[in-house]
Structure formats: structure tokens, C-alpha cells
Amino acid sequence: RNVSWKHSYHGKPASFCIEADVLVVLKHSKEQLLATIVRMRDYLTLVTSESTGQPYDRVIRELSRNKWMDPKQAIEYGMIDKVATVHRTACQPQVAGQQLSLPLPAFVEQK
């Protein structure tokens, strides 16, 4: 039987070979992406562990579960040094001795 390389590969239709090649490339890409994500997670966990002074195992265990912390917990954990607050007077500039009335930013709590 005369086989044309333009239309078949090892006796299989060319479209089958292209699909098989695409699947191999996709599988390899997924593996590379997963390996990159794991490396990034490990690096960020290491940096967080060194920055906060917490053991590596504790950081990976607690932060892999989307742990939410209030400001006091974050300070105790070592994630932040202090909580910044905005005072209303800081948002009230004066022009020619007269105080302007500006709306507060959305993240500032009204008191």
C-alpha cells in the first residue's frame, strides 16, 4: 500500500496525529503550570515564614486554608506591624482658613 506522508502518519489519519500532538502539548503545559504554581506557593510560604518568624509548617498549614485574620490577629501573627487609620480631620483640608467639606473615602468608617 502506498502511504502519503502528507495525509497519514504511521498508517493513521493526519488529523488523528495532530490531535494527539495537541493533547501531548496540553498535558505538558498543565504539568509545567502546576509545577510553577507549587514552586511559587513554596517560595511565598518560605518568605512569609521568615518575615513573620512563624514555623514553615504552621504557615503552610494555616495559610493554605484561606485563613482570615482581624487586625489584632495579624499583628500577633507577624503579618503586619500596625494598623493605619485615617482621621476625619486629615480628610478636611483648609483653604484660606476655611475648612472644606470633602466626602470620606469608601474605606473610612463613619463615626
N, CA, C and O atoms as a MOPAC input file, in Angstrom:
PM7 MOZYME 1SCF
protein

 N      0.83400 1    -1.16400 1     0.00000 1
 C      0.00000 1     0.00000 1     0.00000 1
 C      0.88700 1     1.23900 1     0.00000 1
 O      1.87100 1     1.29400 1     0.73800 1
 N      0.56700 1     2.18500 1    -0.78000 1
 C      1.33700 1     3.41200 1    -0.90800 1
 C      0.81100 1     4.42900 1     0.11100 1
 O     -0.35600 1     4.81600 1     0.04800 1
 N      1.65300 1     4.86200 1     1.04000 1
 C      1.24100 1     5.79500 1     2.09500 1
 C      1.84300 1     7.16100 1     1.80300 1
 O      3.05200 1     7.28200 1     1.60600 1
 N      1.02800 1     8.15600 1     1.77400 1
 C      1.49500 1     9.52700 1     1.56500 1
 C      1.70800 1    10.17800 1     2.92400 1
 O      0.79700 1    10.18300 1     3.75200 1
 N      2.88900 1    10.72400 1     3.16900 1
 C      3.18500 1    11.36800 1     4.44300 1
 C      2.40500 1    12.65500 1     4.64600 1
 O      2.29200 1    13.14200 1     5.77100 1
 N      1.86800 1    13.20900 1     3.57100 1
 C      1.09300 1    14.43600 1     3.70500 1
 C     -0.24800 1    14.17400 1     4.38000 1
 O     -0.80900 1    15.05400 1     5.03200 1
 N     -0.75900 1    12.94500 1     4.21400 1
 C     -2.10400 1    12.67200 1     4.68500 1
 C     -2.17500 1    11.64500 1     5.80100 1
 O     -3.23500 1    11.46500 1     6.39900 1
 N     -1.08300 1    10.97300 1     6.09300 1
 C     -1.13600 1     9.99200 1     7.17100 1
 C      0.22500 1     9.87100 1     7.83700 1
 O      1.25200 1    10.27600 1     7.29300 1
 N      0.19300 1     9.30500 1     9.02200 1
 C      1.41000 1     9.13300 1     9.80400 1
 C      1.32500 1     7.75600 1    10.45100 1
 O      0.42800 1     7.50600 1    11.25600 1
 N      2.21600 1     6.89300 1    10.11900 1
 C      2.20500 1     5.51200 1    10.60900 1
 C      0.85700 1     4.83800 1    10.36700 1
 O      0.35900 1     4.09400 1    11.21200 1
 N      0.28700 1     5.10600 1     9.22000 1
 C     -0.96300 1     4.47000 1     8.85700 1
 C     -2.19100 1     5.07900 1     9.48900 1
 O     -3.29400 1     4.56900 1     9.29600 1
 N     -2.03300 1     6.16400 1    10.24700 1
 C     -3.17800 1     6.82200 1    10.88800 1
 C     -3.46400 1     8.12100 1    10.16400 1
 O     -2.55300 1     8.72100 1     9.59400 1
 N     -4.70800 1     8.56600 1    10.17500 1
 C     -5.04200 1     9.82900 1     9.50000 1
 C     -4.26500 1    10.99200 1    10.10900 1
 O     -3.96200 1    10.99000 1    11.30200 1
 N     -3.95300 1    11.96600 1     9.29800 1
 C     -3.17900 1    13.12700 1     9.75200 1
 C     -3.91100 1    13.87400 1    10.85700 1
 O     -3.26400 1    14.37200 1    11.77800 1
 N     -5.23000 1    13.97100 1    10.80100 1
 C     -5.98000 1    14.69700 1    11.82800 1
 C     -5.81200 1    14.03000 1    13.18900 1
 O     -5.74700 1    14.71600 1    14.20900 1
 N     -5.74100 1    12.69100 1    13.21500 1
 C     -5.53100 1    11.97400 1    14.46500 1
 C     -4.17600 1    12.34300 1    15.05900 1
 O     -4.06500 1    12.55600 1    16.26700 1
 N     -3.16700 1    12.41800 1    14.23500 1
 C     -1.81800 1    12.73400 1    14.70300 1
 C     -1.73800 1    14.15300 1    15.24500 1
 O     -1.06900 1    14.40200 1    16.24700 1
 N     -2.41100 1    15.07300 1    14.59100 1
 C     -2.41000 1    16.46200 1    15.05400 1
 C     -3.10200 1    16.54800 1    16.40300 1
 O     -2.61200 1    17.21800 1    17.31300 1
 N     -4.24800 1    15.87000 1    16.54000 1
 C     -4.95700 1    15.88700 1    17.81700 1
 C     -4.11000 1    15.25300 1    18.91300 1
 O     -4.07300 1    15.75500 1    20.03700 1
 N     -3.43400 1    14.16100 1    18.59800 1
 C     -2.57100 1    13.50300 1    19.58300 1
 C     -1.44100 1    14.43000 1    20.00000 1
 O     -1.11100 1    14.51000 1    21.18400 1
 N     -0.84200 1    15.13500 1    19.03700 1
 C      0.23300 1    16.08000 1    19.36100 1
 C     -0.27800 1    17.21300 1    20.24900 1
 O      0.39800 1    17.62500 1    21.19200 1
 N     -1.46400 1    17.70700 1    19.94300 1
 C     -2.05900 1    18.78200 1    20.74900 1
 C     -2.29400 1    18.29400 1    22.17100 1
 O     -2.02100 1    19.02400 1    23.12500 1
 N     -2.79100 1    17.08000 1    22.33000 1
 C     -3.01600 1    16.52900 1    23.66700 1
 C     -1.71500 1    16.38700 1    24.45400 1
 O     -1.68500 1    16.63400 1    25.65900 1
 N     -0.65800 1    15.99400 1    23.78100 1
 C      0.64600 1    15.87800 1    24.44500 1
 C      1.12500 1    17.25300 1    24.90000 1
 O      1.62300 1    17.40100 1    26.01600 1
 N      0.97600 1    18.24900 1    24.04600 1
 C      1.39100 1    19.61300 1    24.38800 1
 C      0.55200 1    20.13700 1    25.55500 1
 O      1.09500 1    20.74900 1    26.47500 1
 N     -0.75800 1    19.90800 1    25.53200 1
 C     -1.62300 1    20.36000 1    26.62100 1
 C     -1.24800 1    19.69400 1    27.94200 1
 O     -1.19300 1    20.35400 1    28.97900 1
 N     -0.99100 1    18.39800 1    27.90500 1
 C     -0.60800 1    17.68500 1    29.12100 1
 C      0.69700 1    18.24500 1    29.67600 1
 O      0.81800 1    18.47000 1    30.88000 1
 N      1.66300 1    18.46900 1    28.80700 1
 C      2.94600 1    19.02100 1    29.23900 1
 C      2.75900 1    20.42700 1    29.81100 1
 O      3.37300 1    20.77400 1    30.82000 1
 N      1.91700 1    21.23100 1    29.17200 1
 C      1.66900 1    22.60300 1    29.64600 1
 C      1.02800 1    22.59600 1    31.02500 1
 O      1.40300 1    23.38300 1    31.89300 1
 N      0.05700 1    21.70400 1    31.22700 1
 C     -0.59000 1    21.60800 1    32.53900 1
 C      0.40300 1    21.19600 1    33.61300 1
 O      0.38500 1    21.73600 1    34.71900 1
 N      1.26700 1    20.24400 1    33.29200 1
 C      2.27300 1    19.80400 1    34.25700 1
 C      3.22700 1    20.93900 1    34.60800 1
 O      3.57400 1    21.12500 1    35.77500 1
 N      3.65000 1    21.69700 1    33.60200 1
 C      4.55500 1    22.82300 1    33.84100 1
 C      3.87700 1    23.90400 1    34.67700 1
 O      4.49400 1    24.46900 1    35.58000 1
 N      2.61600 1    24.19300 1    34.38000 1
 C      1.87700 1    25.20400 1    35.12900 1
 C      1.72200 1    24.78200 1    36.58700 1
 O      1.93400 1    25.58700 1    37.49400 1
 N      1.36000 1    23.54400 1    36.80900 1
 C      1.21300 1    23.04600 1    38.17300 1
 C      2.53700 1    23.10800 1    38.93100 1
 O      2.57100 1    23.50200 1    40.09700 1
 N      3.62200 1    22.72100 1    38.27200 1
 C      4.93900 1    22.77700 1    38.91100 1
 C      5.30800 1    24.22000 1    39.26200 1
 O      5.88600 1    24.47000 1    40.32000 1
 N      4.98300 1    25.15900 1    38.39100 1
 C      5.26200 1    26.57200 1    38.64800 1
 C      4.44200 1    27.08400 1    39.82800 1
 O      4.96400 1    27.81100 1    40.67400 1
 N      3.17800 1    26.71700 1    39.89300 1
 C      2.31200 1    27.14200 1    40.99700 1
 C      2.83100 1    26.58500 1    42.32000 1
 O      2.86100 1    27.30200 1    43.32100 1
 N      3.23400 1    25.33400 1    42.33800 1
 C      3.76000 1    24.71800 1    43.55900 1
 C      5.04500 1    25.41500 1    43.99700 1
 O      5.23100 1    25.68400 1    45.18300 1
 N      5.94000 1    25.71100 1    43.03800 1
 C      7.18400 1    26.43000 1    43.38000 1
 C      6.88000 1    27.81700 1    43.95000 1
 O      7.50300 1    28.23800 1    44.92400 1
 N      5.92300 1    28.52500 1    43.34400 1
 C      5.56200 1    29.86100 1    43.83100 1
 C      4.97200 1    29.78500 1    45.23700 1
 O      5.30700 1    30.59700 1    46.10000 1
 N      4.08200 1    28.79400 1    45.46800 1
 C      3.49100 1    28.63200 1    46.79700 1
 C      4.56900 1    28.36900 1    47.83700 1
 O      4.55200 1    28.96000 1    48.91600 1
 N      5.51400 1    27.47600 1    47.51400 1
 C      6.58200 1    27.15500 1    48.45600 1
 C      7.46700 1    28.36800 1    48.74300 1
 O      7.86900 1    28.59700 1    49.88500 1
 N      7.76600 1    29.14000 1    47.70100 1
 C      8.59900 1    30.33700 1    47.87800 1
 C      7.87000 1    31.37600 1    48.75000 1
 O      8.46400 1    31.93700 1    49.67100 1
 N      6.59700 1    31.62600 1    48.46300 1
 C      5.84300 1    32.60400 1    49.24500 1
 C      5.67100 1    32.14900 1    50.69300 1
 O      5.68300 1    32.97000 1    51.61000 1
 N      5.51300 1    30.85000 1    50.89500 1
 C      5.42200 1    30.32100 1    52.25700 1
 C      6.73700 1    30.52500 1    52.99200 1
 O      6.73800 1    30.89500 1    54.16600 1
 N      7.84500 1    30.29000 1    52.32300 1
 C      9.16300 1    30.48900 1    52.92900 1
 C      9.37900 1    31.95300 1    53.29200 1
 O      9.84600 1    32.25800 1    54.38900 1
 N      9.04300 1    32.85600 1    52.38100 1
 C      9.20300 1    34.29400 1    52.65300 1
 C      8.31400 1    34.71300 1    53.81800 1
 O      8.74900 1    35.45900 1    54.69400 1
 N      7.06600 1    34.23400 1    53.83200 1
 C      6.15400 1    34.56500 1    54.93000 1
 C      6.68000 1    34.01800 1    56.24900 1
 O      6.61400 1    34.70000 1    57.27100 1
 N      7.19800 1    32.80200 1    56.23800 1
 C      7.74200 1    32.19100 1    57.45200 1
 C      8.91700 1    33.01400 1    57.98700 1
 O      9.00200 1    33.28100 1    59.18500 1
 N      9.81400 1    33.41000 1    57.09200 1
 C     10.97500 1    34.19500 1    57.52500 1
 C     10.57300 1    35.59000 1    57.99000 1
 O     11.15600 1    36.11900 1    58.93700 1
 N      9.58800 1    36.18600 1    57.33900 1
 C      9.16900 1    37.54800 1    57.68500 1
 C      8.40400 1    37.60700 1    58.99800 1
 O      8.55100 1    38.55900 1    59.76400 1
 N      7.59000 1    36.59400 1    59.25800 1
 C      6.74200 1    36.61700 1    60.45200 1
 C      7.39500 1    35.94000 1    61.65100 1
 O      6.98400 1    36.16900 1    62.78900 1
 N      8.41200 1    35.10300 1    61.40900 1
 C      9.02900 1    34.36000 1    62.50000 1
 C      8.25200 1    33.10600 1    62.86600 1
 O      8.58800 1    32.43100 1    63.83900 1
 N      7.22000 1    32.78900 1    62.10000 1
 C      6.41900 1    31.58300 1    62.35300 1
 C      7.10200 1    30.37500 1    61.71300 1
 O      7.79100 1    30.52400 1    60.70400 1
 N      6.92200 1    29.17700 1    62.28400 1
 C      7.47800 1    27.97200 1    61.66700 1
 C      6.87500 1    27.73300 1    60.28300 1
 O      5.70000 1    28.01700 1    60.05300 1
 N      7.68700 1    27.20800 1    59.36600 1
 C      7.25700 1    26.95700 1    57.99000 1
 C      6.01500 1    26.06900 1    57.95000 1
 O      5.07800 1    26.34300 1    57.20100 1
 N      6.00800 1    25.00100 1    58.76200 1
 C      4.87300 1    24.07700 1    58.76800 1
 C      3.58000 1    24.77300 1    59.19700 1
 O      2.51100 1    24.50600 1    58.64800 1
 N      3.68800 1    25.66600 1    60.18300 1
 C      2.48600 1    26.38900 1    60.63500 1
 C      1.96900 1    27.31800 1    59.53800 1
 O      0.76300 1    27.40400 1    59.30700 1
 N      2.87800 1    28.00700 1    58.86900 1
 C      2.46500 1    28.93300 1    57.80700 1
 C      1.77400 1    28.17800 1    56.67600 1
 O      0.71000 1    28.59200 1    56.21500 1
 N      2.36200 1    27.08500 1    56.23200 1
 C      1.76300 1    26.35800 1    55.11100 1
 C      0.42300 1    25.75100 1    55.51400 1
 O     -0.49700 1    25.68400 1    54.69900 1
 N      0.30700 1    25.30700 1    56.76900 1
 C     -0.95000 1    24.72000 1    57.24200 1
 C     -2.05300 1    25.78000 1    57.37000 1
 O     -3.18700 1    25.55700 1    56.94500 1
 N     -1.71800 1    26.91600 1    57.94800 1
 C     -2.74100 1    27.93200 1    58.20500 1
 C     -3.10600 1    28.74600 1    56.97300 1
 O     -4.27700 1    29.06700 1    56.77000 1
 N     -2.13100 1    29.08000 1    56.15900 1
 C     -2.42600 1    29.95000 1    55.02000 1
 C     -2.93100 1    29.18600 1    53.79900 1
 O     -3.42700 1    29.80400 1    52.85700 1
 N     -2.81900 1    27.87000 1    53.79400 1
 C     -3.34400 1    27.10300 1    52.66600 1
 C     -4.85700 1    26.92300 1    52.78400 1
 O     -5.49000 1    26.39500 1    51.87000 1
 N     -5.44300 1    27.36000 1    53.90600 1
 C     -6.88100 1    27.21500 1    54.10700 1
 C     -7.60400 1    28.55400 1    54.06000 1
 O     -8.69800 1    28.67300 1    54.61200 1
 N     -7.02600 1    29.56500 1    53.41500 1
 C     -7.63500 1    30.89400 1    53.33100 1
 C     -7.98500 1    31.43800 1    54.71200 1
 O     -9.11700 1    31.85700 1    54.95600 1
 N     -7.02900 1    31.42800 1    55.59100 1
 C     -7.24500 1    31.90800 1    56.95600 1
 C     -7.42300 1    33.42300 1    56.95400 1
 O     -6.56500 1    34.15600 1    56.46100 1
 N     -8.52300 1    33.88000 1    57.50000 1
 C     -8.80200 1    35.30400 1    57.62700 1
 C     -8.39400 1    35.74800 1    59.02400 1
 O     -8.63800 1    35.04500 1    60.00500 1
 N     -7.77000 1    36.92400 1    59.10600 1
 C     -7.32200 1    37.45700 1    60.38700 1
 C     -7.85400 1    38.86300 1    60.55300 1
 O     -7.90100 1    39.64100 1    59.60100 1
 N     -8.25600 1    39.18100 1    61.77800 1
 C     -8.59000 1    40.57500 1    62.05700 1
 C     -7.26200 1    41.30400 1    62.32300 1
 O     -6.22500 1    40.65200 1    62.44100 1
 N     -7.27700 1    42.62700 1    62.41900 1
 C     -6.00600 1    43.35700 1    62.59000 1
 C     -5.18500 1    42.91000 1    63.79700 1
 O     -3.96000 1    42.82500 1    63.71900 1
 N     -5.86300 1    42.62200 1    64.92400 1
 C     -5.13100 1    42.20900 1    66.12400 1
 C     -4.43800 1    40.86000 1    65.88700 1
 O     -3.28000 1    40.68300 1    66.26200 1
 N     -5.14200 1    39.91900 1    65.26900 1
 C     -4.55000 1    38.61200 1    64.97600 1
 C     -3.37900 1    38.74600 1    64.00400 1
 O     -2.36400 1    38.06600 1    64.15500 1
 N     -3.52000 1    39.62100 1    63.00800 1
 C     -2.45400 1    39.81000 1    62.02300 1
 C     -1.19600 1    40.38100 1    62.67400 1
 O     -0.08100 1    40.00900 1    62.31100 1
 N     -1.37700 1    41.27900 1    63.63100 1
 C     -0.22900 1    41.83600 1    64.35600 1
 C      0.43200 1    40.74200 1    65.19200 1
 O      1.65600 1    40.61400 1    65.18700 1
 N     -0.37100 1    39.95200 1    65.91300 1
 C      0.17300 1    38.87500 1    66.74200 1
 C      0.89600 1    37.82300 1    65.89800 1
 O      1.91500 1    37.27900 1    66.32300 1
 N      0.37200 1    37.53900 1    64.71500 1
 C      0.96900 1    36.53200 1    63.83000 1
 C      2.26900 1    37.04000 1    63.21300 1
 O      3.15600 1    36.25800 1    62.87100 1
 N      2.36900 1    38.37900 1    63.07500 1
 C      3.55300 1    38.98200 1    62.47600 1
 C      3.36500 1    39.36300 1    61.02000 1
 O      4.32900 1    39.71500 1    60.34000 1
 N      2.12300 1    39.29600 1    60.52900 1
 C      1.85900 1    39.64000 1    59.13300 1
 C      1.94900 1    41.15100 1    58.90000 1
 O      2.37700 1    41.59700 1    57.83600 1
 N      1.54300 1    41.93200 1    59.90600 1
 C      1.60600 1    43.39000 1    59.79100 1
 C      2.23900 1    43.94800 1    61.06000 1
 O      2.26800 1    43.28400 1    62.09600 1
 N      2.74700 1    45.17700 1    60.96600 1
 C      3.36300 1    45.81800 1    62.12500 1
 C      2.36500 1    46.65300 1    62.90700 1
 O      2.37600 1    46.66800 1    64.13800 1
 N      1.50000 1    47.34800 1    62.17700 1
 C      0.49000 1    48.17300 1    62.84400 1
 C     -0.65500 1    48.41600 1    61.87200 1
 O     -0.54600 1    48.14500 1    60.67600 1
 N     -1.75400 1    48.93100 1    62.41200 1
 C     -2.94200 1    49.21600 1    61.61500 1
 C     -2.98700 1    50.71900 1    61.36000 1
 O     -2.94200 1    51.51600 1    62.29700 1
 N     -3.07500 1    51.09200 1    60.11100 1
 C     -3.16400 1    52.51100 1    59.75700 1
 C     -4.61700 1    52.94900 1    59.82400 1
 O     -5.51000 1    52.23800 1    59.36400 1
 N     -4.84300 1    54.09300 1    60.38700 1
 C     -6.19400 1    54.64200 1    60.45600 1
 C     -6.20200 1    56.02800 1    59.84100 1
 O     -5.18600 1    56.72200 1    59.83700 1
 N     -7.33000 1    56.41800 1    59.33200 1
 C     -7.49600 1    57.74200 1    58.74700 1
 C     -8.45200 1    58.51600 1    59.62900 1
 O     -9.57400 1    58.08000 1    59.88600 1
 N     -8.00000 1    59.65800 1    60.08600 1
 C     -8.85500 1    60.50100 1    60.92200 1
 C     -9.62200 1    61.47600 1    60.04700 1
 O     -9.12300 1    61.92700 1    59.01600 1
 N    -10.80900 1    61.79000 1    60.45600 1
 C    -11.67700 1    62.67300 1    59.68100 1
 C    -11.00400 1    64.02500 1    59.42500 1
 O    -11.15700 1    64.58700 1    58.34100 1
 N    -10.27500 1    64.54700 1    60.38900 1
 C     -9.63600 1    65.84500 1    60.21300 1
 C     -8.58000 1    65.80000 1    59.10500 1
 O     -8.31200 1    66.81600 1    58.46400 1
 N     -7.98600 1    64.63900 1    58.87900 1
 C     -6.98200 1    64.51600 1    57.82500 1
 C     -7.62200 1    64.64500 1    56.44700 1
 O     -6.94800 1    64.99000 1    55.47700 1
 N     -8.92200 1    64.36900 1    56.36000 1
 C     -9.62500 1    64.45400 1    55.07900 1
 C    -10.32000 1    65.80800 1    54.91100 1
 O    -11.04200 1    66.01400 1    53.93600 1
 N    -10.11000 1    66.71400 1    55.83900 1
 C    -10.76200 1    68.01800 1    55.79100 1
 C     -9.72600 1    69.12800 1    55.59700 1
 O     -9.33200 1    69.78300 1    56.56100 1
 N     -9.28500 1    69.34000 1    54.35200 1
 C     -8.29100 1    70.38900 1    54.11900 1
 C     -8.89000 1    71.78700 1    54.28700 1
 O    -10.09900 1    71.99200 1    54.18100 1
 N     -8.01000 1    72.71600 1    54.54700 1
 C     -8.44700 1    74.10500 1    54.68200 1
 C     -7.86700 1    74.93300 1    53.55300 1
 O     -6.71400 1    74.75600 1    53.16000 1
 N     -8.68100 1    75.83500 1    53.03900 1
 C     -8.23700 1    76.76100 1    52.01200 1
 C     -8.54700 1    78.16400 1    52.52400 1
 O     -9.69300 1    78.47700 1    52.84800 1
 N     -7.53100 1    78.99500 1    52.59300 1
 C     -7.65100 1    80.37700 1    53.07800 1
 C     -8.34100 1    80.40900 1    54.43300 1
 O     -9.18900 1    81.26700 1    54.67800 1
 N     -7.98100 1    79.47400 1    55.32100 1
 C     -8.51400 1    79.46400 1    56.66900 1
 C     -9.90300 1    78.87000 1    56.78700 1
 O    -10.42200 1    78.74300 1    57.89600 1
 N    -10.51900 1    78.50200 1    55.67100 1
 C    -11.87400 1    77.95400 1    55.72300 1
 C    -11.80200 1    76.44200 1    55.44800 1
 O    -11.17100 1    76.00000 1    54.48700 1
 N    -12.45800 1    75.67200 1    56.30900 1
 C    -12.41700 1    74.22300 1    56.16400 1
 C    -13.34700 1    73.76700 1    55.04700 1
 O    -14.51700 1    74.14900 1    55.00100 1
 N    -12.80800 1    72.93900 1    54.14100 1
 C    -13.61600 1    72.38900 1    53.05700 1
 C    -14.30600 1    71.11600 1    53.52000 1
 O    -13.78400 1    70.40100 1    54.37400 1
 N    -15.46100 1    70.83300 1    52.96900 1
 C    -16.17600 1    69.61200 1    53.30300 1
 C    -16.03600 1    68.63400 1    52.14500 1
 O    -16.66600 1    68.79600 1    51.10000 1
 N    -15.20900 1    67.62600 1    52.34000 1
 C    -14.99600 1    66.60800 1    51.31200 1
 C    -15.56800 1    65.28200 1    51.78700 1
 O    -15.53500 1    64.98500 1    52.98100 1
 N    -16.09100 1    64.48300 1    50.86800 1
 C    -16.57600 1    63.16100 1    51.28000 1
 C    -15.41300 1    62.27900 1    51.70100 1
 O    -14.31100 1    62.38200 1    51.16300 1
 N    -15.67100 1    61.41500 1    52.66600 1
 C    -14.64800 1    60.49000 1    53.12400 1
 C    -14.47400 1    59.36500 1    52.11600 1
 O    -15.43500 1    58.99000 1    51.44400 1
 N    -13.26500 1    58.81900 1    51.99600 1
 C    -13.07000 1    57.66100 1    51.13400 1
 C    -13.94900 1    56.48600 1    51.59300 1
 O    -14.34400 1    56.42100 1    52.75700 1
 N    -14.24300 1    55.58600 1    50.69800 1
 C    -15.15500 1    54.47400 1    50.97600 1
 C    -14.64500 1    53.55800 1    52.09400 1
 O    -15.44700 1    52.94300 1    52.79600 1
 N    -13.30700 1    53.45900 1    52.26900 1
 C    -12.77900 1    52.52900 1    53.26900 1
 C    -12.75900 1    53.09100 1    54.66500 1
 O    -12.43300 1    52.36600 1    55.60500 1
 N    -13.10300 1    54.38100 1    54.84700 1
 C    -13.07900 1    55.02400 1    56.15900 1
 C    -14.44500 1    54.83200 1    56.82000 1
 O    -15.48200 1    55.13300 1    56.23000 1
 N    -14.42500 1    54.32800 1    58.04400 1
 C    -15.66800 1    54.13200 1    58.76000 1
 C    -16.17500 1    55.46700 1    59.29400 1
 O    -15.40000 1    56.28200 1    59.79600 1
 N    -17.47500 1    55.67700 1    59.18200 1
 C    -18.09400 1    56.88200 1    59.72200 1
 C    -18.23300 1    56.71800 1    61.24400 1
 O    -18.62600 1    55.65400 1    61.72500 1
 N    -17.91000 1    57.77400 1    61.99200 1
 C    -18.04400 1    57.71600 1    63.47100 1
 C    -19.06100 1    58.73000 1    63.90100 1
 O    -19.33800 1    58.86000 1    65.09400 1

